[in-house]
Amino acid sequence: MIVRGADGAFSAGGDLELVEEIAKDAEARRRVFHEARDLVYNIVSCPKPIVSAMTGPAVGAGLAVGLLADVSIATPSARIVDGHTRLGVAAGDHAVLVWPLLCGLAKAKYHLLLCEPLDGVEAERIGLVSLCVPEEELEERALAIATRLAQGAQSAIQHTKLALNNWLRLAGPAFDASLALEFLDLAGPDVREGVAAVREKRPPRFG
């Protein structure tokens, strides 16, 4: 399975109107909480190997798919950023689950607390993605890797993925806590300023 974006972007980020709805409406908050949780756990539990091909912006919930993929490929022009704290909410989509395991706790804290972006070269250097390839090779490389996986011994490949993803399952309580804290923050005051700052293209001014 290959997951890619379109029009020069992998994932452009969340819908601000949905963020505002979640902030105001308890039922929307409950619904999206379960959707966000299911997205992550369904990727972790999916038996089929997933290859992500990231170029351009890779932010928001779509980044969860990009980084939880079994083989993640980025181009040098990829712009990977988890912008939760800039929006005024905890990093809850996937980051607490997988970033520390991929690139270490110190790098994870630096990028998640500060919303510091990475390009594909730096993401590969710190281990956040599997590979960084030139833009013109992205599709060909992703297809070649997916083809090798499809032609391999499916039981062996799927069982290896199942076993390796137990590292992610062990971090499940940390992920669950981060997601709950994100949705707690979505009911708080900072998210209104975070949304306004994104809309007005300015730094947020939190109280």
C-alpha positions, 0 to 999 in steps of 0.5 A, spaced: 500 500 500 502 506 498 500 513 501 501 519 497 499 526 497 497 531 491 499 537 487 505 538 491 503 536 498 503 530 502 498 533 507 496 540 508 493 540 515 487 540 519 480 544 517 480 550 522 473 550 522 473 543 524 477 545 530 473 551 532 467 546 532 471 541 536 472 547 541 465 549 542 461 542 541 462 536 546 459 531 541 464 533 536 469 533 540 467 526 542 466 523 535 473 526 533 477 523 539 475 516 537 476 518 529 483 520 531 484 514 536 482 509 530 486 512 525 492 511 529 491 504 531 488 502 525 495 503 521 498 500 527 494 494 526 493 493 519 497 487 516 498 490 509 505 493 509 504 501 508 509 505 504 508 513 505 511 518 499 512 525 502 513 531 499 511 538 500 508 540 506 507 534 511 503 536 517 496 535 521 493 528 522 496 526 515 503 526 518 500 521 522 499 516 516 506 518 513 510 517 519 506 511 522 507 507 515 512 501 515 517 505 510 516 512 510 520 516 504 521 523 503 524 528 498 529 534 500 523 539 499 518 535 504 516 540 510 515 536 516 512 539 522 507 537 528 504 544 529 499 542 535 503 547 540 502 553 536 495 551 535 495 551 543 493 544 544 498 538 546 501 534 540 496 528 540 495 525 533 501 520 533 507 524 535 508 522 542 507 515 540 512 514 535 517 520 534 521 518 541 521 511 538 524 514 531 528 519 533 529 519 540 526 523 546 531 529 546 529 531 538 522 529 539 521 534 545 525 539 540 521 539 534 514 537 538 515 543 543 517 548 539 513 546 532 520 546 529 520 544 522 524 539 518 526 537 511 526 530 508 534 530 509 534 532 516 528 527 517 532 522 514 538 524 518 535 523 525 531 517 523 524 520 523 523 517 516 526 511 512 529 514 506 530 521 503 530 521 495 530 526 490 523 529 488 524 526 481 525 519 484 520 519 489 514 515 486 519 510 482 522 508 489 516 508 493 513 503 487 519 499 487 519 498 495 511 496 495 513 491 489 518 488 493 514 487 499 508 485 495 512 479 492 515 477 498 513 472 503 506 475 505 506 471 512 513 472 514 512 480 512 506 481 516 508 477 522 514 481 522 510 488 522 506 485 527 511 483 532 515 490 530 509 494 532 509 491 539 513 497 540 508 502 538 503 498 542 507 498 548 507 506 548 499 506 547 498 508 554 502 514 552 499 516 546 492 515 549 494 520 554 496 525 549 490 524 545 486 526 551 490 532 553 489 534 546 482 534 546 482 537 553 486 543 550 481 543 545 476 545 550 480 551 553 482 558 551 488 557 548 486 554 542 482 560 540 488 564 539 492 559 536 486 558 530 486 566 530 494 566 529 494 561 523 488 565 520 491 571 520 498 568 519 502 571 525 505 568 531 500 566 536 500 571 543 498 566 548 496 569 555 
